[in-house]
Amino acid sequence: MTAATTTRIDTAAPAHRRDLVGRGLAAFASLATAVAFVNGVLLTINASDDRLFIEGWRVSSFGIFAALFALLALRPRQTAGVWEILLAGKAALVVFGALIGDVPEARLSAIVDFGLVAVVAAAYVLCRGWLAWRPATTNPAR
């Protein structure tokens, strides 16, 4: 195998089926996070005054994450850095949730975020998300 062939394989768009599955996983992450957003809105409506700000902050984060997951589902190789930022952010929440112990909501949130990390990591590999870092081209399959 020549160096040119190796480079072409490493930078080629994924197979159509893998791309669809990866995009489906990113869409699933978006939908799951949108459900958390709706639940968060309900929690915010019923929150006591001392929890109101933190619930509102959490809800806005759910909305942002849902939108970013949707962006990845739509344009997986045109969003340089978004995959990595989301994976790092969710992984940090998993570690933090595991470290703080029996704090209310921490264990369940860490488990859910661990699932999201697994789903998004699989989507990243299937969609070849690292190709977003390539220099811009006129290739619409990018």
C-alpha positions in Angstrom: 0.0 0.0 0.0 1.4 3.4 -0.9 1.5 6.4 1.3 -1.1 8.1 -0.9 -3.5 5.2 -0.5 -3.1 5.2 3.2 -3.7 9.0 3.4 -6.8 8.6 1.2 -8.3 5.9 3.4 -7.6 7.9 6.6 -9.3 11.1 5.3 -12.1 9.5 3.3 -15.7 10.0 4.4 -17.2 7.0 6.2 -19.3 4.4 4.4 -22.9 5.5 3.9 -24.3 3.0 6.4 -21.8 3.9 9.1 -22.5 7.6 8.6 -26.2 7.1 8.9 -25.8 5.1 12.1 -23.5 7.7 13.6 -25.8 10.5 12.7 -28.7 8.5 14.2 -26.7 8.2 17.4 -26.1 11.9 17.5 -29.8 12.5 16.8 -30.6 10.1 19.6 -28.3 12.1 22.0 -30.1 15.3 20.9 -33.5 13.8 21.5 -32.5 12.4 24.9 -31.1 15.8 25.9 -34.3 17.5 24.7 -36.3 15.3 26.9 -34.0 16.3 29.8 -34.6 19.9 28.8 -38.4 19.5 29.0 -38.1 17.8 32.4 -35.8 20.6 33.5 -38.4 23.2 32.5 -40.9 21.4 34.7 -38.4 21.2 37.6 -37.7 24.9 37.2 -41.4 25.9 37.2 -41.8 24.0 40.5 -38.4 25.0 42.0 -38.1 26.7 45.3 -36.5 30.2 45.3 -33.1 28.8 46.5 -33.0 26.4 43.6 -34.5 28.6 40.9 -31.2 29.9 39.4 -29.4 26.6 39.3 -32.4 24.9 37.7 -32.6 27.6 35.1 -28.9 27.3 34.4 -29.2 23.5 34.1 -32.1 23.9 31.7 -30.2 26.3 29.5 -27.3 23.8 29.4 -29.7 21.0 28.3 -30.9 23.2 25.5 -27.4 24.1 24.4 -26.3 20.4 24.5 -29.4 19.3 22.6 -28.8 21.9 19.9 -25.1 20.9 19.6 -25.9 17.2 19.3 -28.5 18.1 16.6 -25.8 20.1 14.8 -23.5 17.1 14.8 -26.2 14.8 13.5 -26.8 17.3 10.6 -23.2 18.2 9.8 -20.8 15.7 11.5 -17.7 16.6 9.5 -18.3 20.3 9.3 -18.2 21.2 13.0 -14.5 21.2 14.0 -14.1 20.9 17.8 -17.7 20.4 18.7 -17.4 16.6 19.0 -14.4 17.0 21.2 -15.8 19.7 23.4 -19.0 17.7 24.0 -17.1 14.5 24.8 -14.8 16.3 27.2 -17.7 18.2 28.8 -19.8 15.1 29.4 -16.8 13.0 30.5 -15.9 15.7 33.0 -19.5 15.5 34.4 -19.2 11.7 34.7 -15.9 12.0 36.6 -17.3 14.8 38.8 -20.5 12.8 39.5 -18.5 9.8 40.5 -16.2 11.7 42.8 -18.8 13.6 44.8 -20.5 10.5 46.0 -24.0 10.4 47.4 -25.1 13.9 46.5 -28.7 14.0 45.3 -29.0 13.6 41.6 -25.2 13.1 41.1 -25.2 9.3 40.7 -28.1 9.2 38.2 -26.7 12.2 36.3 -23.3 10.5 36.1 -24.8 7.3 34.7 -26.9 9.2 32.1 -23.9 11.2 31.1 -21.7 8.1 30.9 -24.3 6.7 28.4 -24.2 9.9 26.4 -20.4 9.7 26.3 -20.6 6.2 25.0 -23.2 7.1 22.3 -21.4 10.2 21.2 -18.0 8.5 21.1 -19.5 5.8 18.9 -21.1 8.4 16.7 -17.8 10.2 16.5 -16.0 7.1 15.3 -18.8 6.1 12.9 -19.1 9.5 11.3 -15.3 10.1 11.4 -15.9 13.3 13.2 -12.1 14.1 13.3 -12.4 14.9 9.6 -14.0 18.2 10.5 -10.5 19.4 11.2 -9.5 19.1 7.5 -9.0 22.3 5.6 -12.2 23.4 3.9 -12.9 21.9 0.5 -15.7 22.1 -2.0 -16.6 18.4 -1.3 -20.3 18.4 -0.2 -19.9 14.9 1.3 -17.6 16.3 3.9 
